[in-house]
Amino acid sequence: MTSPSSSSAFFVICLLHSLVATTCGALMMFYMKEIYVFGHGNEIATKLLGSTPHDQLLIRTSDSFSGMLLVGIGFLLFMVSFVKDRDFQSFFAKGCTILHVFMALWRFNFERRVEDLAWDCLRQTVGDVLLALSWVFFLVYSWREKYD
């Protein structure tokens, strides 16, 4: 039988991750130029947005599809948040932890080599690690609850 506290912790974590993914995705689809300027400054944002109209179109299209993918992930997380099966919750949390750790490793190993993104890479890597830790805390909490 699923305990209410473990289930509610899973629900809250899924909703928070869903909110983050959906918000970031919507911002990527509709306000990417403003996000680049806010995060990197005017000079680097101009470089990141491309120099030719063809490059700019490709970058905007890529950002839009990436944003749409994040919105889809946000909706998926929202739907998964209502699952009450403890085994599925544990499996899902482990998968999300691995996904966030691999993303942090990818950022650290590859994205930091891009000169214009190197400053932002550390901040995003820390964010990925914190998102992974939220799932690890859920796993520890549910294991503690299971064996108490």
MDAnalysis code that builds the backbone (N, CA, C; Angstrom):
import MDAnalysis as mda
import numpy as np

u = mda.Universe.empty(444, n_residues=148, atom_resindex=np.repeat(np.arange(148), 3), trajectory=True)
u.add_TopologyAttr("name", ["N", "CA", "C"] * 148)
u.add_TopologyAttr("resid", np.arange(1, 149))
u.add_TopologyAttr("resname", ["MET", "THR", "SER", "PRO", "SER", "SER", "SER", "SER", "ALA", "PHE", "PHE", "VAL", "ILE", "CYS", "LEU", "LEU", "HIS", "SER", "LEU", "VAL", "ALA", "THR", "THR", "CYS", "GLY", "ALA", "LEU", "MET", "MET", "PHE", "TYR", "MET", "LYS", "GLU", "ILE", "TYR", "VAL", "PHE", "GLY", "HIS", "GLY", "ASN", "GLU", "ILE", "ALA", "THR", "LYS", "LEU", "LEU", "GLY", "SER", "THR", "PRO", "HIS", "ASP", "GLN", "LEU", "LEU", "ILE", "ARG", "THR", "SER", "ASP", "SER", "PHE", "SER", "GLY", "MET", "LEU", "LEU", "VAL", "GLY", "ILE", "GLY", "PHE", "LEU", "LEU", "PHE", "MET", "VAL", "SER", "PHE", "VAL", "LYS", "ASP", "ARG", "ASP", "PHE", "GLN", "SER", "PHE", "PHE", "ALA", "LYS", "GLY", "CYS", "THR", "ILE", "LEU", "HIS", "VAL", "PHE", "MET", "ALA", "LEU", "TRP", "ARG", "PHE", "ASN", "PHE", "GLU", "ARG", "ARG", "VAL", "GLU", "ASP", "LEU", "ALA", "TRP", "ASP", "CYS", "LEU", "ARG", "GLN", "THR", "VAL", "GLY", "ASP", "VAL", "LEU", "LEU", "ALA", "LEU", "SER", "TRP", "VAL", "PHE", "PHE", "LEU", "VAL", "TYR", "SER", "TRP", "ARG", "GLU", "LYS", "TYR", "ASP"])
u.atoms.positions = np.array([
    [0.845, -1.183, 0.000],
    [0.000, 0.000, 0.000],
    [0.888, 1.244, 0.000],
    [0.539, 2.242, -0.772],
    [1.318, 3.464, -0.862],
    [0.979, 4.371, 0.311],
    [2.025, 4.883, 0.922],
    [1.782, 5.790, 2.040],
    [1.496, 7.190, 1.504],
    [0.686, 7.966, 2.200],
    [0.304, 9.275, 1.702],
    [1.479, 10.243, 1.626],
    [2.431, 10.188, 2.545],
    [3.505, 11.167, 2.548],
    [4.481, 10.938, 1.400],
    [4.805, 9.688, 1.108],
    [5.690, 9.399, -0.014],
    [5.026, 9.812, -1.320],
    [3.747, 9.517, -1.434],
    [3.008, 9.866, -2.632],
    [2.898, 11.376, -2.799],
    [2.684, 12.084, -1.720],
    [2.572, 13.542, -1.825],
    [3.920, 14.181, -2.122],
    [5.018, 13.605, -1.629],
    [6.339, 14.128, -1.960],
    [6.611, 13.954, -3.450],
    [6.258, 12.810, -3.994],
    [6.423, 12.562, -5.426],
    [5.580, 13.552, -6.228],
    [4.352, 13.756, -5.802],
    [3.453, 14.693, -6.471],
    [4.043, 16.100, -6.499],
    [4.554, 16.564, -5.374],
    [5.106, 17.919, -5.286],
    [6.361, 18.060, -6.147],
    [7.252, 17.074, -6.085],
    [8.478, 17.145, -6.877],
    [8.147, 17.133, -8.372],
    [7.227, 16.270, -8.774],
    [6.823, 16.233, -10.186],
    [6.202, 17.557, -10.615],
    [5.359, 18.131, -9.772],
    [4.747, 19.410, -10.135],
    [5.782, 20.524, -10.243],
    [6.754, 20.553, -9.337],
    [7.800, 21.584, -9.410],
    [8.642, 21.419, -10.675],
    [9.031, 20.187, -10.984],
    [9.805, 19.944, -12.197],
    [8.960, 20.245, -13.437],
    [7.681, 19.941, -13.377],
    [6.787, 20.248, -14.486],
    [6.682, 21.752, -14.708],
    [6.563, 22.484, -13.642],
    [6.488, 23.942, -13.736],
    [7.767, 24.520, -14.330],
    [8.904, 24.033, -13.886],
    [10.190, 24.516, -14.412],
    [10.308, 24.193, -15.905],
    [10.014, 22.965, -16.289],
    [10.140, 22.558, -17.689],
    [9.174, 23.330, -18.588],
    [7.940, 23.469, -18.166],
    [6.945, 24.164, -18.980],
    [7.281, 25.644, -19.120],
    [7.704, 26.269, -18.031],
    [8.064, 27.685, -18.078],
    [9.279, 27.918, -18.968],
    [10.311, 27.112, -18.788],
    [11.513, 27.257, -19.621],
    [11.190, 27.001, -21.087],
    [10.375, 26.006, -21.345],
    [9.999, 25.705, -22.720],
    [9.226, 26.834, -23.371],
    [8.279, 27.403, -22.645],
    [7.500, 28.516, -23.192],
    [8.394, 29.728, -23.442],
    [9.294, 29.998, -22.527],
    [10.229, 31.112, -22.729],
    [11.126, 30.864, -23.933],
    [11.563, 29.623, -24.113],
    [12.411, 29.297, -25.269],
    [11.653, 29.478, -26.580],
    [10.395, 29.120, -26.599],
    [9.630, 29.223, -27.839],
    [9.328, 30.673, -28.208],
    [9.022, 31.497, -27.221],
    [8.495, 32.817, -27.540],
    [9.406, 33.990, -27.188],
    [10.351, 33.823, -26.291],
    [11.171, 34.943, -25.835],
    [12.660, 34.607, -25.811],
    [13.142, 33.848, -26.804],
    [14.525, 33.398, -26.754],
    [15.508, 34.550, -26.831],
    [15.251, 35.540, -27.676],
    [16.176, 36.673, -27.790],
    [16.309, 37.392, -26.449],
    [15.194, 37.623, -25.789],
    [15.222, 38.299, -24.494],
    [15.953, 37.465, -23.439],
    [15.774, 36.139, -23.508],
    [16.457, 35.247, -22.564],
    [17.958, 35.270, -22.811],
    [18.364, 35.257, -24.079],
    [19.794, 35.348, -24.398],
    [20.385, 36.658, -23.875],
    [19.691, 37.767, -24.099],
    [20.192, 39.061, -23.637],
    [20.252, 39.094, -22.115],
    [19.225, 38.579, -21.453],
    [19.197, 38.570, -19.992],
    [20.307, 37.694, -19.421],
    [20.526, 36.532, -20.007],
    [21.497, 35.585, -19.476],
    [22.935, 35.862, -19.857],
    [23.148, 36.430, -21.057],
    [24.510, 36.560, -21.558],
    [24.938, 37.992, -21.848],
    [24.003, 38.906, -21.935],
    [24.345, 40.273, -22.333],
    [24.126, 40.454, -23.822],
    [24.125, 41.719, -24.255],
    [23.809, 42.058, -25.644],
    [24.819, 41.510, -26.641],
    [26.089, 41.642, -26.344],
    [27.137, 41.255, -27.297],
    [27.119, 39.749, -27.580],
    [27.096, 38.953, -26.537],
    [27.099, 37.499, -26.716],
    [25.763, 37.034, -27.287],
    [24.666, 37.668, -26.891],
    [23.353, 37.299, -27.434],
    [23.334, 37.482, -28.943],
    [23.950, 38.541, -29.436],
    [24.006, 38.774, -30.873],
    [24.765, 37.646, -31.570],
    [25.868, 37.195, -30.963],
    [26.623, 36.074, -31.528],
    [25.797, 34.794, -31.517],
    [25.106, 34.533, -30.401],
    [24.342, 33.294, -30.264],
    [23.126, 33.238, -31.186],
    [22.628, 34.388, -31.584],
    [21.441, 34.420, -32.439],
    [21.766, 34.271, -33.918],
    [23.051, 34.233, -34.284],
    [23.446, 34.019, -35.675],
    [23.745, 35.305, -36.399],
    [24.532, 35.182, -37.469],
    [24.965, 36.375, -38.198],
    [24.246, 36.541, -39.537],
    [23.779, 35.457, -40.130],
    [23.061, 35.561, -41.404],
    [21.589, 35.229, -41.176],
    [20.725, 35.696, -42.060],
    [19.301, 35.369, -41.902],
    [19.032, 33.859, -41.881],
    [19.789, 33.109, -42.660],
    [19.602, 31.648, -42.674],
    [19.983, 31.053, -41.317],
    [21.109, 31.486, -40.759],
    [21.528, 31.006, -39.436],
    [20.501, 31.382, -38.369],
    [20.000, 32.605, -38.456],
    [19.015, 33.062, -37.478],
    [17.746, 32.230, -37.546],
    [17.313, 31.899, -38.752],
    [16.112, 31.075, -38.912],
    [16.339, 29.675, -38.338],
    [17.492, 29.089, -38.611],
    [17.804, 27.767, -38.069],
    [17.854, 27.785, -36.547],
    [18.469, 28.803, -35.977],
    [18.588, 28.899, -34.520],
    [17.213, 29.105, -33.889],
    [16.392, 29.979, -34.471],
    [15.044, 30.191, -33.929],
    [14.203, 28.927, -34.027],
    [14.315, 28.214, -35.152],
    [13.578, 26.971, -35.312],
    [14.034, 25.935, -34.294],
    [15.334, 25.817, -34.115],
    [15.879, 24.875, -33.139],
    [15.415, 25.220, -31.726],
    [15.480, 26.494, -31.381],
    [15.023, 26.923, -30.051],
    [13.541, 26.648, -29.854],
    [12.747, 26.862, -30.900],
    [11.309, 26.605, -30.793],
    [11.012, 25.135, -30.580],
    [11.703, 24.271, -31.331],
    [11.485, 22.835, -31.145],
    [11.986, 22.361, -29.783],
    [13.106, 22.908, -29.334],
    [13.601, 22.554, -27.999],
    [12.623, 23.010, -26.925],
    [12.078, 24.193, -27.091],
    [11.076, 24.686, -26.152],
    [9.822, 23.840, -26.172],
    [9.394, 23.427, -27.363],
    [8.214, 22.577, -27.471],
    [8.459, 21.229, -26.783],
    [9.671, 20.706, -26.928],
    [10.021, 19.457, -26.252],
    [9.958, 19.631, -24.738],
    [10.463, 20.745, -24.232],
    [10.397, 20.995, -22.791],
    [8.957, 21.134, -22.304],
    [8.114, 21.788, -23.083],
    [6.699, 21.898, -22.702],
    [6.072, 20.505, -22.666],
    [6.401, 19.679, -23.650],
    [5.901, 18.299, -23.653],
    [6.377, 17.517, -22.443],
    [7.644, 17.692, -22.076],
    [8.182, 17.037, -20.885],
    [7.466, 17.541, -19.636],
    [7.178, 18.841, -19.602],
    [6.446, 19.403, -18.463],
    [5.068, 18.787, -18.316],
    [4.361, 18.618, -19.441],
    [3.040, 17.982, -19.381],
    [3.152, 16.512, -18.982],
    [4.171, 15.834, -19.481],
    [4.387, 14.437, -19.098],
    [4.637, 14.328, -17.590],
    [5.464, 15.210, -17.051],
    [5.711, 15.211, -15.609],
    [4.431, 15.498, -14.827],
    [3.614, 16.396, -15.344],
    [2.343, 16.695, -14.690],
    [1.461, 15.454, -14.641],
    [1.389, 14.716, -15.761],
    [0.562, 13.507, -15.792],
    [1.128, 12.426, -14.880],
    [2.448, 12.271, -14.859],
    [3.083, 11.244, -14.035],
    [2.904, 11.550, -12.549],
    [2.757, 12.812, -12.204],
    [2.639, 13.181, -10.789],
    [1.429, 12.534, -10.112],
    [0.441, 12.099, -10.884],
    [-0.766, 11.508, -10.311],
    [-0.676, 9.996, -10.134],
    [0.436, 9.382, -10.548],
    [0.614, 7.938, -10.389],
    [0.866, 7.634, -8.917],
    [0.165, 6.658, -8.372],
    [0.261, 6.328, -6.946],
    [1.093, 5.079, -6.650],
    [1.542, 4.378, -7.665],
    [2.302, 3.145, -7.477],
    [3.718, 3.461, -6.985],
    [4.066, 2.962, -5.796],
    [5.360, 3.256, -5.185],
    [6.522, 2.718, -6.019],
    [6.370, 1.539, -6.615],
    [7.438, 0.976, -7.441],
    [7.697, 1.840, -8.677],
    [6.625, 2.308, -9.304],
    [6.795, 3.188, -10.459],
    [7.446, 4.497, -10.042],
    [7.029, 5.055, -8.911],
    [7.612, 6.311, -8.443],
    [9.113, 6.165, -8.228],
    [9.521, 5.062, -7.624],
    [10.937, 4.815, -7.395],
    [11.682, 4.653, -8.720],
    [11.122, 3.891, -9.637],
    [11.729, 3.691, -10.953],
    [11.860, 5.022, -11.691],
    [10.810, 5.819, -11.662],
    [10.798, 7.103, -12.358],
    [11.821, 8.056, -11.743],
    [11.901, 8.098, -10.413],
    [12.857, 8.970, -9.736],
    [14.294, 8.572, -10.067],
    [14.570, 7.281, -10.132],
    [15.913, 6.818, -10.499],
    [16.253, 7.241, -11.935],
    [15.305, 7.081, -12.831],
    [15.528, 7.483, -14.219],
    [15.770, 8.981, -14.358],
    [15.001, 9.778, -13.636],
    [15.189, 11.229, -13.679],
    [16.532, 11.637, -13.090],
    [16.953, 10.962, -12.034],
    [18.258, 11.248, -11.432],
    [19.368, 10.977, -12.440],
    [19.305, 9.831, -13.087],
    [20.326, 9.489, -14.078],
    [20.322, 10.489, -15.228],
    [19.144, 10.879, -15.676],
    [19.032, 11.845, -16.761],
    [19.673, 13.182, -16.388],
    [19.402, 13.684, -15.190],
    [19.976, 14.958, -14.758],
    [21.488, 14.863, -14.563],
    [21.973, 13.752, -14.046],
    [23.425, 13.578, -13.872],
    [24.118, 13.545, -15.232],
    [23.562, 12.816, -16.193],
    [24.158, 12.781, -17.528],
    [24.124, 14.163, -18.184],
    [23.064, 14.910, -17.958],
    [22.987, 16.260, -18.514],
    [24.061, 17.153, -17.899],
    [24.271, 17.047, -16.598],
    [25.313, 17.839, -15.938],
    [26.692, 17.439, -16.458],
    [26.934, 16.151, -16.647],
    [28.216, 15.700, -17.194],
    [28.422, 16.206, -18.614],
    [27.366, 16.166, -19.415],
    [27.466, 16.658, -20.786],
    [27.786, 18.148, -20.796],
    [27.092, 18.912, -19.967],
    [27.377, 20.354, -19.895],
    [28.817, 20.602, -19.469],
    [29.257, 19.887, -18.441],
    [30.598, 20.109, -17.923],
    [31.665, 19.719, -18.935],
    [31.469, 18.621, -19.645],
    [32.491, 18.133, -20.568],
    [32.494, 18.830, -21.922],
    [31.336, 19.256, -22.418],
    [31.283, 19.791, -23.769],
    [30.899, 21.267, -23.834],
    [29.875, 21.656, -23.102],
    [29.372, 23.013, -23.228],
    [30.346, 24.048, -22.677],
    [31.141, 23.681, -21.706],
    [32.094, 24.645, -21.140],
    [33.200, 24.986, -22.117],
    [33.380, 24.173, -23.153],
    [34.406, 24.436, -24.167],
    [33.988, 25.519, -25.148],
    [32.706, 25.832, -25.210],
    [32.224, 26.898, -26.079],
    [32.456, 28.209, -25.341],
    [33.285, 29.045, -25.916],
    [33.738, 30.268, -25.240],
    [32.586, 31.142, -24.749],
    [31.577, 31.327, -25.575],
    [30.477, 32.215, -25.216],
    [29.541, 31.610, -24.173],
    [29.579, 30.297, -23.991],
    [28.690, 29.638, -23.037],
    [29.404, 29.187, -21.765],
    [30.713, 29.351, -21.703],
    [31.493, 28.816, -20.582],
    [31.043, 29.395, -19.243],
    [30.743, 30.698, -19.184],
    [30.335, 31.308, -17.916],
    [28.994, 30.746, -17.462],
    [28.087, 30.558, -18.398],
    [26.749, 30.074, -18.082],
    [26.733, 28.581, -17.769],
    [27.721, 27.870, -18.246],
    [27.763, 26.416, -18.093],
    [27.790, 25.992, -16.630],
    [28.582, 26.655, -15.823],
    [28.683, 26.295, -14.409],
    [27.338, 26.453, -13.706],
    [26.665, 27.537, -13.974],
    [25.356, 27.788, -13.367],
    [24.345, 26.715, -13.776],
    [24.335, 26.343, -15.047],
    [23.404, 25.329, -15.518],
    [23.762, 23.943, -14.990],
    [25.054, 23.667, -14.848],
    [25.475, 22.390, -14.285],
    [25.023, 22.269, -12.838],
    [25.169, 23.340, -12.079],
    [24.701, 23.343, -10.692],
    [23.186, 23.131, -10.652],
    [22.466, 23.753, -11.572],
    [21.020, 23.546, -11.653],
    [20.659, 22.101, -11.934],
    [21.382, 21.468, -12.861],
    [21.128, 20.046, -13.154],
    [21.398, 19.176, -11.935],
    [22.470, 19.465, -11.221],
    [22.801, 18.683, -10.024],
    [21.725, 18.874, -8.958],
    [21.232, 20.100, -8.793],
    [20.179, 20.341, -7.798],
    [18.880, 19.634, -8.174],
    [18.549, 19.619, -9.456],
    [17.356, 18.894, -9.886],
    [17.518, 17.397, -9.642],
    [18.713, 16.872, -9.884],
    [18.963, 15.455, -9.599],
    [18.862, 15.186, -8.102],
    [19.367, 16.107, -7.290],
    [19.309, 15.920, -5.838],
    [17.882, 15.888, -5.314],
    [16.974, 16.623, -5.948],
    [15.582, 16.580, -5.493],
    [15.024, 15.169, -5.637],
    [15.384, 14.477, -6.712],
    [14.941, 13.093, -6.884],
    [15.650, 12.162, -5.918],
    [16.932, 12.414, -5.669],
    [17.676, 11.581, -4.709],
    [17.056, 11.724, -3.322],
    [16.702, 12.944, -2.933],
    [16.059, 13.148, -1.629],
    [14.728, 12.402, -1.554],
    [13.983, 12.396, -2.661],
    [12.742, 11.630, -2.680],
    [13.023, 10.149, -2.480],
    [14.039, 9.624, -3.182],
    [14.378, 8.201, -3.047],
    [14.793, 7.861, -1.624],
    [15.620, 8.707, -1.031],
    [16.052, 8.468, 0.357],
    [14.851, 8.533, 1.294],
    [13.989, 9.498, 1.084],
    [12.797, 9.650, 1.916],
    [11.888, 8.430, 1.791],
    [11.699, 7.954, 0.555],
    [10.800, 6.799, 0.383],
    [11.452, 5.515, 0.910],
    [12.776, 5.378, 0.790],
    [13.443, 4.205, 1.365],
    [13.379, 4.235, 2.875],
    [13.582, 5.386, 3.453],
    [13.514, 5.529, 4.910],
    [12.123, 5.168, 5.401],
    [11.131, 5.624, 4.671],
    [9.746, 5.358, 5.037],
    [9.411, 3.870, 4.861],
    [9.989, 3.258, 3.842],
    [9.719, 1.857, 3.537],
    [10.303, 0.948, 4.615],
    [11.486, 1.278, 5.114],
    [12.177, 0.399, 6.053],
    [12.033, 0.803, 7.514],
    [11.269, 1.822, 7.800],
    [11.011, 2.194, 9.202],
    [9.871, 1.400, 9.793],
])
